[in-house]
Structures are given as structure tokens and as C-alpha cells.
Amino acid sequence: MDKKQPPKKPSKSASHLRPSKSYIDSLSDFAGLLGTIGQAEKAASELNRELDDAIASSGVPTSPSAQKPVDTATGAPAKPATAEAPAEPEPTVDELLAKLDELVGLQIIKDSVRSLINLVKVQKLREKEGLQVPPMSLHMVFMGNPGTGKTTVARIISGLYKAIGILSKGHLIETDRGGLVAGFVGQTAIKTGDVVKSALGGILFIDEAYALSPPDAGNDFGREAIETLLKMMEDHRDDLVVIVAGYDTEMERFISSNPGLESRFNRYFVFEDYDATELLAIFEGLCRKHQYTITEDASLKVKELLEGMYNLRDENFGNARDVRNLFEDIVAAHADRVSELENPTREQLESVVVEDIENLSKTS
């Protein structure tokens, strides 16, 4: 009876793992001595397993199905799949309210937001118990000067609405007239529609919204944007919140320019200007965030500057934005001074002194 043939030799890529010819011959001889095909097959099978284990541990593919995946478009080896990073846990209502409390000033706004969240939470509980829930609009008007925290508060509210189950995503999309209005007939509806769709599940924040309805504008394309917005707010009322923002007087005119706006926007949040003490707190917060320390004398100088800014403020007053500009000017003056020192210490790199405030005129 014919002897069982030894297993096929592995590919060249595994040549360093081949058993020697003498090893295979000795195994065949051993099978013949035993005189049974079954025992020879068992020995050959063991040899195959030995080869497979050795090749697998070396990284050499044992068969076409075990080879590395290939990009079918380029023919190059495909990149190995990587495990997705675990998603960060969603912030809780308490965590978001704590973030709201950390904001400088805005006490009336903070109280209003808390009251709104309490109302929504109770309405959700009533709905769950099958009780009547009065119709309630969650769209808002933010009125106030630039730099008073309107966008920051809107972002916190979007997270709160997500946390209590009002919105499915809780993201914030910011836009203005330029993001909604196109220059050709029929294009504005498409442009506005695309922006609104991107905000579904979250909040659409429209800054300087009054620009959509300029006075005495006739057939301005902004009207088309408003009509498109109102329709989509109705179509997606269960998963879209819109916040329109801008100066007090202009926003009042804007809301009254269209009955649809008046019926949908009935919650008003007025953002007051920061006073001098609050402006100083914002400045000190910027110093801490960017690892600067300010001496007591320098702090008094900054406070004097901020008091002057507040007392002379007009409709162009930028509140926190003006504080940031002042901070950046002081950092530039500090850099001019420290750059002239030979091997400045860490303390000198961090410390803002009176001289930096006095030298502002040289850098601004």
C-alpha cells in the first residue's frame, strides 16, 4: 500500500520555519514501521498543526483568507481597524447649572434659565402621567449688547434641553443674515433650509437677527428667510429650538415685523451690561486661565481703566469683548518689558505689573 505523502511545503515567506528534510523522512519511516496509515496520518496532522502554530506566531499568513485586508480601490494594505474612543459622558442638569452659575454676573438670566428648566421638567412629568400640558413655546429672544454672554448661555441651555429630554442632540448652530440669505431669487429658501436642517435636534442661534428684516427694505430676501424659518420651526417643533439675538430696540422691531415671529417668540431674556466690578472679575478670570498673575497695584490700575470704559460706554460698548481686548493689550505690553530682561524667571514671565498698564499707549 502507498505511503501517505508528507504535507506540502509552506510558502517561501515561511522558509525559516520549514522542518528539515531529515525530520520529515524520519517521520515517514516511523509511519512505515508502525505499519498503519491511520498512525501516519495522525503524525502528518500533528506536523501540520505544528507548522500552522509556528507560522501564526510569526505573523506569516497561512492561507489567503488569513492575509491582511487590502484596499480594493488602491490595492494597498488597508489600515487596521482601531477601537473607537469611549464617548464622554453627557453632562447632567446639575453640572450644566453649575457651569451657568460660574459665569460672571447675569443673575437675572441665571434665575430665568432655572425657572424655565423647572417649568419644562414639570411639564415633562405631567405628560408622562397623562395630565394635560398647556402649549408652550421654547423659542427665545436674547436682547442685549455684544459681549454679555448670550452665546455662552445659549450653549448651556442647549445642553440642558438635551439633558431633560427636550432635544435629541443638544448642539448649537450659530448663524446670522449672511448664513441664511442668498443673492438670488429662490436661493434663500434653500440656504436657510440647509442651515435649519443642520440644527435639528439642537438650537439654532441667529445673531443680529433684526438684519433679516431691515426697515423699509421692500422685497428684501430676508423676508424669504423668515418665512422659511417659520415654516421649518412648525414642521420640526418637537426637536428644534431657535434663539434670535441682538440689540434691545432692534429686536423689538424685528419681532413685531411679522405676526408669525410674535406668536413663536414669547420668551425674552435681557442681558444687562457688566458693571466695572464684573468687568474686573472677567479680566482676573482671563489672567488665571492664561497663567498670569497681576500685582495689587496693577489690579487697581486695571480697575480704573474698566470704570472709565463703563462710565463712557455707548451703543458700541463690547462688555466682555472689550475686556478681552484690554487683556491682550496688557499681555503685549508685558511681553515688550520681559523680552528686555536677561534670562527672566518664571515669576517675571507670569507677573503683570503697573509698568505694563502704564505702557499700554505704546502697544495699542
C-alpha positions in Angstrom: 0.0 0.0 0.0 1.3 3.5 -0.9 2.7 5.6 1.8 0.8 8.8 2.7 2.6 11.8 1.1 4.1 14.3 3.6 2.3 17.7 3.8 3.0 20.4 1.2 5.9 22.7 1.9 4.9 26.2 3.2 5.5 29.3 1.1 8.9 30.9 0.8 7.8 33.6 3.2 7.8 30.9 5.9 11.0 29.2 4.8 12.8 29.9 8.0 10.1 27.8 9.7 10.4 24.7 7.4 11.2 21.4 9.2 14.4 19.8 7.9 14.2 17.0 5.3 15.7 14.6 7.7 12.9 15.4 10.1 10.2 14.6 7.5 11.9 11.5 6.3 12.3 10.2 9.9 8.6 10.8 10.4 7.7 8.8 7.2 10.0 6.0 8.2 8.4 5.9 11.6 4.9 5.7 10.0 6.1 2.8 7.8 7.5 0.9 10.8 4.2 1.3 12.6 2.5 -0.2 9.5 -0.7 1.8 9.8 -1.9 4.5 7.5 -4.0 6.0 10.4 -1.0 6.5 12.6 0.9 8.1 9.7 -2.0 10.4 9.0 -2.0 11.3 12.7 1.7 12.1 12.6 1.3 14.2 9.5 -1.7 16.1 11.0 0.4 16.8 14.1 3.2 18.2 11.8 0.7 20.4 10.0 -0.6 21.8 13.3 3.0 22.4 14.4 3.7 24.3 11.2 0.4 26.3 11.5 1.1 27.3 15.1 4.7 28.3 14.3 3.7 30.4 11.2 0.8 32.0 13.0 3.1 33.1 15.8 5.5 34.6 13.3 2.8 36.7 11.5 3.2 34.9 8.2 -0.3 34.2 6.6 -1.2 30.6 6.5 -3.9 30.9 3.8 -5.4 33.6 1.5 -8.3 34.1 4.0 -5.8 35.0 6.7 -3.9 37.6 4.7 -4.1 41.2 5.6 -7.1 43.1 4.2 -6.4 45.1 1.0 -7.9 48.4 -0.1 -9.9 47.4 -3.2 -9.6 50.9 -4.6 -5.8 51.3 -4.4 -4.6 47.7 -3.9 -2.6 48.9 -0.9 -2.9 47.1 2.5 -5.9 48.5 4.3 -5.3 50.3 7.6 -6.2 48.1 10.6 -9.4 49.0 12.3 -8.9 51.0 15.5 -11.2 50.9 18.5 -13.3 54.0 18.9 -12.5 56.2 21.8 -15.2 55.9 24.5 -17.7 58.7 24.3 -17.5 61.3 27.0 -20.4 61.1 29.4 -23.2 63.6 28.8 -23.2 66.5 31.4 -26.0 66.3 33.9 -28.5 69.1 34.6 -26.7 69.9 37.9 -23.4 70.1 36.1 -24.7 72.4 33.5 -26.4 74.6 36.0 -23.2 74.8 37.9 -21.4 76.0 34.7 -24.1 78.6 34.4 -23.5 79.8 38.0 -19.8 80.2 37.2 -20.5 82.9 34.7 -19.8 86.4 36.0 -22.9 88.5 36.8 -26.1 87.7 34.8 -28.1 86.9 38.0 -31.4 87.7 36.4 -30.6 85.5 33.4 -29.5 82.6 35.7 -32.7 82.8 37.6 -34.7 82.9 34.4 -33.0 79.9 33.0 -33.5 77.9 36.2 -37.2 78.8 36.2 -37.5 77.8 32.5 -35.8 74.4 33.2 -38.1 73.8 36.2 -41.1 74.5 34.1 -40.1 72.2 31.3 -39.2 69.4 33.7 -42.5 69.5 35.4 -44.4 69.6 32.1 -42.5 66.5 31.0 -43.5 64.8 34.3 -47.2 65.8 33.8 -47.1 64.5 30.2 -45.7 61.2 31.5 -48.6 60.9 33.9 -51.1 61.6 31.2 -52.0 65.0 32.5 -52.9 68.0 30.3 -49.8 70.0 29.2 -50.5 73.6 28.1 -48.9 74.6 24.8 -45.5 76.1 25.4 -43.0 77.7 23.1 -39.4 77.1 23.9 -38.0 79.6 21.4 -36.3 82.7 22.9 -35.3 86.3 22.2 -31.9 87.3 23.7 -31.7 91.1 24.0 -28.5 93.0 24.9 -25.3 94.5 23.8 -22.4 92.4 22.4 -20.1 90.6 24.9 -22.8 90.0 27.5 -22.7 86.2 27.4 -25.6 85.5 25.0 -23.9 82.8 23.0 -22.5 81.1 26.1 -25.8 81.0 27.8 -27.4 79.6 24.6 -24.9 76.8 24.6 -25.6 75.9 28.2 -29.4 75.9 27.5 -28.9 73.6 24.6 -27.1 71.1 26.9 -29.9 71.5 29.5 -32.6 70.8 26.9 -30.7 67.7 25.9 -30.3 66.5 29.5 -34.0 66.8 30.3 -35.1 65.2 27.0 -36.4 68.2 25.1 -33.8 67.9 22.3 -32.2 64.8 20.8 -28.7 66.1 20.3 -28.3 69.4 22.2 -25.8 71.1 19.9 -25.7 74.8 19.0 -25.6 76.1 15.4 -24.6 79.8 15.2 -25.5 81.9 12.1 -26.6 85.4 11.0 -28.1 87.0 8.0 -25.2 86.1 5.8 -25.6 82.4 6.7 -29.3 82.4 5.7 -29.8 84.9 2.8 -28.6 84.3 -0.7 -28.3 86.9 -3.5 -30.7 85.3 -6.0 -34.4 84.7 -6.1 -35.3 81.3 -4.8 -31.9 80.5 -3.3 -32.5 82.0 0.1 -35.1 79.3 1.0 -32.6 76.6 0.1 -29.8 78.2 2.0 -32.0 78.8 5.1 -33.4 75.3 4.9 -29.9 73.7 4.9 -28.9 75.7 8.0 -32.1 74.8 9.9 -31.6 71.1 9.0 -28.1 71.2 10.5 -29.6 72.5 13.7 -32.3 69.8 14.1 -32.0 68.2 17.5 -30.4 71.3 18.9 -30.6 75.1 19.0 -30.3 77.5 16.1 -28.8 80.7 17.3 -29.3 83.7 15.0 -27.2 86.7 15.9 -28.2 90.2 14.9 -31.5 88.6 13.7 -33.0 92.0 13.1 -30.9 92.3 9.9 -33.3 89.8 8.3 -36.0 92.4 8.4 -34.4 95.8 7.8 -36.7 98.8 7.9 -38.1 100.0 4.6 -36.4 97.1 2.8 -39.3 96.3 0.4 -38.8 92.9 -1.2 -35.6 92.1 0.7 -34.5 88.4 0.6 -34.5 88.4 4.4 -38.3 88.1 4.3 -37.9 84.8 2.4 -35.5 83.6 5.1 -38.0 84.5 7.8 -40.9 82.7 6.1 -38.7 79.6 5.5 -37.6 79.6 9.1 -41.1 79.9 10.5 -42.3 77.0 8.4 -39.5 74.7 9.5 -40.0 75.7 13.1 -43.5 74.5 12.8 -42.6 71.3 10.9 -39.9 70.4 13.5 -41.4 71.9 16.6 -40.6 68.8 18.6 -36.9 68.8 18.0 -35.8 72.3 17.2 -35.3 75.5 19.3 -34.5 78.8 17.8 -32.9 81.7 19.7 -32.8 85.1 18.0 -30.4 87.7 19.5 -29.5 91.3 19.1 -29.7 94.9 20.4 -32.9 95.6 22.5 -34.6 98.2 20.3 -33.8 96.4 17.0 -35.0 93.1 18.3 -38.3 94.5 19.5 -38.9 95.9 16.0 -37.8 92.6 14.4 -40.3 90.5 16.4 -43.2 92.9 15.7 -42.4 93.0 12.0 -44.1 89.6 11.4 -47.1 88.0 13.2 -45.5 84.6 12.9 -42.5 85.8 14.9 -44.7 87.3 17.6 -46.6 84.0 18.1 -43.5 81.8 18.3 -41.1 84.0 20.3 -42.6 84.9 23.6 -39.7 84.4 26.0 -37.4 87.4 26.4 -34.1 87.4 28.2 -32.5 90.8 28.7 -28.7 90.7 29.1 -27.6 93.8 31.0 -24.1 95.4 30.6 -21.5 94.3 33.0 -20.6 96.9 35.7 -17.0 97.8 36.5 -16.7 95.2 39.3 -17.9 92.4 37.0 -15.6 93.6 34.2 -12.7 93.3 36.6 -13.8 89.8 37.6 -13.8 88.8 33.9 -10.3 90.3 33.5 -9.0 88.4 36.5 -10.5 85.2 35.1 -8.6 85.7 31.9 -5.4 86.1 33.9 -6.0 82.8 35.8 -6.9 80.9 32.6 -3.7 82.0 30.8 -1.4 81.8 33.8 -0.7 85.4 34.5 -0.7 87.0 38.0 -1.3 90.6 38.5 0.1 92.7 41.3 -2.2 94.6 43.6 -1.1 98.0 42.3 -1.6 96.8 38.7 -5.0 95.5 39.5 -6.1 98.9 40.8 -4.9 100.5 37.6 -6.9 98.0 35.5 -10.0 98.7 37.6 -9.6 102.4 36.9 -9.5 101.7 33.2 -12.5 99.5 33.4 -14.5 102.0 35.4 -13.7 104.6 32.7 -14.8 102.3 29.9 -18.1 101.5 31.7 -18.9 105.1 32.5 -18.2 106.3 29.0 -19.9 103.3 27.3 -22.2 103.8 24.3 -24.1 101.6 21.9 -20.8 100.2 20.7 -19.7 99.0 24.2 -18.4 95.5 23.9 -18.5 94.4 27.5 -16.5 91.1 27.9 -15.1 91.6 24.4 -13.6 94.9 25.4 -12.2 93.3 28.5 -10.5 90.6 26.3 -9.0 93.3 24.0 -7.6 95.1 27.1 -6.2 91.8 28.4 -4.5 91.2 25.1 -3.0 94.7 25.0 -1.6 94.3 28.5 -0.1 90.9 27.6 1.6 92.6 24.6 3.0 95.4 26.9 4.2 92.7 29.4 6.0 90.9 26.6 7.8 94.0 25.5 9.0 94.6 29.0 10.0 91.0 29.8 11.8 90.5 26.4 14.4 93.0 27.5 15.3 91.0 30.6 18.2 88.6 30.5 17.1 85.1 31.5 13.7 86.1 33.0 12.5 84.0 35.9 9.2 82.1 35.9 7.8 84.7 38.2 8.7 87.5 35.9 7.1 85.6 32.9 3.9 85.3 34.9 3.7 88.7 36.7 1.8 91.7 35.3 3.0 94.9 37.0 2.0 98.6 37.0 4.6 99.4 34.3 2.7 97.1 31.9 -0.5 99.0 32.4 1.3 102.4 32.0 2.9 101.2 28.8 -0.4 100.4 27.1 -0.3 103.5 25.0 2.9 102.2 23.4 1.3 99.0 22.2 -2.2 100.0 21.3 
